[in-house]
Amino acid sequence: MERIIQQTDSDAFASKLCAINYKYLPPTPCAITGTIDDDLQSLYQNIATLHIDYYHNLKEENRNVYGKINKLMRNPFPVMNYGTYLRTMAIDSSIINYINNELPLKETKFQIVNFGSGSDLRFIQYLEKFNKRISKFIDLDFKDAINLKKKILSKSNLLNQLVTKYNDQFIMLEGDLKDITTTMKQLVQNLDLTIPTIFITECVLCYMTQIDSQNLITKIMNNFQKGVWVSYDPIGGSNPNDKFGIIMKRNLLESRNLDMPTLLIYNSKSNYPDRWNLDNNNNSASIDIRDMWDFVSQSITDKEQKRLRSLQFLDEIEELKIMQSHYVILNTAWNI
């Protein structure tokens, strides 16, 4: 199962490359409502260069993974590119909103942990933008995923220079999130429990059992004094006539032997936050959750939506709405 889950990283990386190739990413100015647009512009200014460089160096390091990504990039569906754009923007706007609103003082230090990071290159984007404020940025994933990432980063002149530049701040850790004891030991050894910490899970908790994900969340929130958990995940749908989750779960099992144990348990915006089980953790936590169709209507400007529609012909608006209403972005902030 570990290897099967790791293979989903190829899907995610191919999707991001497609979104870049088709100009969904980076966003144009005035893409997001509110006051964080300038921050997003600077965060994404090198996103294409970084990901294309990683992709080219992957070919020499692992031709099988490279071939799979290359195959996935052929003829991408517009709804998939749109979805990748939305998940990327939702996660990053959540993080920047937290930094700006909860850590407004420029001298305030914070740290970031990206669980199940795979080939994600956010560490470079955030260290470049917030380098004087980030004390540590940790990427944590299975051993094979981390080893492959280390090889690619070291092979690329551009990426290796950036990793070297932030050598004292960036850490890659091998780990299995089901092993809560070892995971917590590594985090405690490398992080300061007293400063604000941002935790990212992008399509990670959905592959964990209810018990394992709950244990991880409880341990984190009981040990780190202040932070935010930014989580992006699919939800199965709670309406009796809603077959989205049932079909998704069945297709994954049949095509990949891949399971999402909690897809039909935490299946709505109302019960997905139950993962954070506030009664057992602390009473000072606050939760904000939206599905991705909410995010489109509430956060993406009309001008940006018009630009997105111009990139590829999209006649599947209803399909897009159904898909995005079955993914959520959640921010849980706490201060013990």
Backbone hydrogen bonds, N-H to C=O, Kabsch-Sander energy under -0.5 kcal/mol:
donor,donor_aa,acceptor,acceptor_aa,energy
5,I,1,M,-2.6
6,Q,2,E,-2.1
7,Q,3,R,-1.6
8,T,4,I,-0.6
8,T,5,I,-1.3
9,D,6,Q,-1.8
10,S,7,Q,-0.9
11,D,7,Q,-0.9
12,A,8,T,-2.1
13,F,9,D,-2.7
14,A,10,S,-2.5
15,S,11,D,-2.4
16,K,12,A,-2.1
17,L,13,F,-2.4
18,C,14,A,-2.4
19,A,15,S,-2.3
20,I,16,K,-1.9
21,N,17,L,-3.1
22,Y,18,C,-2.5
23,K,20,I,-1.6
24,Y,19,A,-2.0
25,L,19,A,-1.8
31,A,28,T,-0.6
33,T,299,S,-2.4
40,L,36,I,-2.0
41,Q,37,D,-2.3
42,S,38,D,-1.9
43,L,39,D,-2.0
44,Y,40,L,-2.2
45,Q,42,S,-0.6
47,I,44,Y,-1.6
50,L,46,N,-2.4
51,H,47,I,-1.9
52,I,48,A,-2.4
53,D,49,T,-1.9
54,Y,50,L,-2.0
55,Y,51,H,-2.2
56,H,52,I,-2.3
57,N,53,D,-1.9
58,L,54,Y,-1.5
59,K,55,Y,-0.9
60,E,56,H,-0.5
61,E,57,N,-1.0
62,N,58,L,-2.9
66,Y,62,N,-2.3
67,G,63,R,-2.7
68,K,64,N,-2.0
69,I,65,V,-2.5
70,N,66,Y,-2.7
71,K,67,G,-2.1
72,L,68,K,-2.3
73,M,69,I,-1.5
74,R,71,K,-1.3
80,M,77,F,-0.9
81,N,77,F,-1.8
82,Y,78,P,-2.7
83,G,79,V,-2.0
84,T,80,M,-2.4
85,Y,81,N,-2.3
86,L,82,Y,-2.3
87,R,83,G,-2.5
88,T,84,T,-2.2
89,M,85,Y,-2.5
90,A,86,L,-2.7
91,I,87,R,-2.1
92,D,88,T,-2.2
93,S,89,M,-2.6
94,S,90,A,-1.7
95,I,91,I,-2.1
96,I,92,D,-2.5
97,N,93,S,-2.3
98,Y,94,S,-1.9
99,I,95,I,-2.4
100,N,96,I,-2.8
101,N,97,N,-2.5
102,E,98,Y,-2.7
103,L,98,Y,-0.8
103,L,99,I,-1.1
108,T,105,L,-2.0
110,F,133,R,-2.2
111,Q,196,P,-2.0
112,I,136,K,-2.2
113,V,198,I,-3.2
114,N,138,I,-3.2
115,F,113,V,-0.7
115,F,200,I,-2.0
116,G,140,L,-2.0
117,S,114,N,-0.8
117,S,140,L,-1.4
120,D,117,S,-2.4
124,I,121,L,-1.0
125,Q,121,L,-1.3
126,Y,122,R,-2.9
127,L,123,F,-2.1
128,E,124,I,-2.3
129,K,125,Q,-1.5
130,F,126,Y,-3.3
131,N,127,L,-0.5
133,R,130,F,-1.9
134,I,130,F,-2.0
135,S,110,F,-2.5
135,S,133,R,-0.7
136,K,110,F,-0.5
137,F,169,Q,-2.9
138,I,112,I,-3.0
139,D,171,I,-2.5
140,L,114,N,-2.2
140,L,138,I,-0.5
141,D,173,L,-1.9
146,I,142,F,-2.3
147,N,143,K,-2.6
148,L,144,D,-2.2
149,K,145,A,-2.1
150,K,146,I,-2.5
151,K,147,N,-2.0
152,I,148,L,-2.2
153,L,149,K,-2.6
154,S,150,K,-2.1
155,K,151,K,-1.7
156,S,152,I,-1.7
160,N,156,S,-2.5
161,Q,157,N,-1.9
162,L,158,L,-1.6
163,V,159,L,-2.5
164,T,160,N,-2.6
165,K,161,Q,-2.1
166,Y,162,L,-1.5
167,N,164,T,-1.5
169,Q,166,Y,-1.5
170,F,166,Y,-2.8
171,I,137,F,-2.5
173,L,139,D,-3.1
173,L,171,I,-0.5
175,G,141,D,-2.6
179,D,176,D,-2.1
180,I,178,K,-1.5
183,T,179,D,-2.3
184,M,180,I,-2.8
185,K,181,T,-2.1
186,Q,182,T,-2.3
187,L,183,T,-2.2
188,V,184,M,-2.8
189,Q,185,K,-1.9
190,N,186,Q,-1.3
191,L,187,L,-1.9
193,L,191,L,-0.6
195,I,192,D,-1.1
197,T,226,K,-1.6
198,I,111,Q,-2.9
199,F,197,T,-0.5
199,F,228,V,-2.8
200,I,113,V,-2.6
201,T,230,V,-2.4
202,E,115,F,-0.6
203,C,201,T,-0.8
203,C,232,Y,-3.2
207,Y,204,V,-1.7
208,M,205,L,-1.7
213,S,209,T,-2.5
214,Q,210,Q,-2.0
215,N,211,I,-2.5
216,L,212,D,-2.2
217,I,213,S,-2.4
218,T,214,Q,-2.6
219,K,215,N,-2.4
220,I,216,L,-2.3
221,M,217,I,-2.6
222,N,218,T,-1.7
223,N,219,K,-1.0
223,N,220,I,-0.8
224,F,220,I,-2.6
225,Q,193,L,-2.5
225,Q,223,N,-0.6
227,G,334,W,-2.1
228,V,197,T,-2.0
229,W,332,T,-2.5
230,V,199,F,-3.3
230,V,228,V,-0.6
231,S,229,W,-0.6
231,S,330,L,-2.5
232,Y,201,T,-2.5
233,D,328,V,-1.7
235,I,326,H,-2.7
236,G,263,L,-1.8
237,G,267,N,-1.8
242,D,239,N,-2.3
243,K,241,N,-0.8
245,G,236,G,-2.0
247,I,243,K,-2.7
248,M,244,F,-2.6
249,K,245,G,-2.8
250,R,246,I,-2.2
251,N,247,I,-2.8
252,L,248,M,-2.2
253,L,249,K,-1.9
254,E,250,R,-2.4
255,S,251,N,-2.7
256,R,252,L,-2.1
257,N,252,L,-0.7
257,N,253,L,-0.9
258,L,252,L,-1.8
262,T,206,C,-0.7
263,L,260,M,-1.4
265,I,262,T,-0.9
266,Y,262,T,-2.4
267,N,265,I,-1.3
272,Y,268,S,-2.2
274,D,271,N,-1.6
275,R,272,Y,-1.7
276,W,273,P,-2.1
277,N,274,D,-1.3
280,N,277,N,-1.7
281,N,277,N,-0.7
281,N,278,L,-0.9
285,A,282,N,-0.6
286,S,333,A,-2.8
288,D,331,N,-2.1
290,R,329,I,-1.9
292,M,324,Q,-1.4
292,M,327,Y,-2.2
293,W,324,Q,-0.8
295,F,291,D,-1.8
296,V,292,M,-1.8
297,S,293,W,-2.1
298,Q,294,D,-2.6
299,S,295,F,-2.4
300,I,295,F,-1.0
300,I,296,V,-0.9
301,T,31,A,-2.3
301,T,299,S,-0.6
305,Q,301,T,-2.5
306,K,302,D,-2.2
307,R,303,K,-1.8
308,L,304,E,-2.5
309,R,305,Q,-2.1
310,S,306,K,-1.1
310,S,307,R,-0.6
311,L,307,R,-0.6
311,L,308,L,-1.1
312,Q,308,L,-0.7
315,D,313,F,-0.6
320,L,316,E,-2.8
321,K,317,I,-2.5
322,I,318,E,-2.3
323,M,319,E,-2.7
324,Q,320,L,-2.7
325,S,321,K,-1.7
326,H,323,M,-1.6
327,Y,324,Q,-1.1
328,V,233,D,-2.7
329,I,290,R,-2.8
330,L,231,S,-2.7
331,N,288,D,-2.8
332,T,229,W,-2.1
333,A,286,S,-2.3
333,A,331,N,-0.6
334,W,227,G,-2.4
336,I,225,Q,-3.5
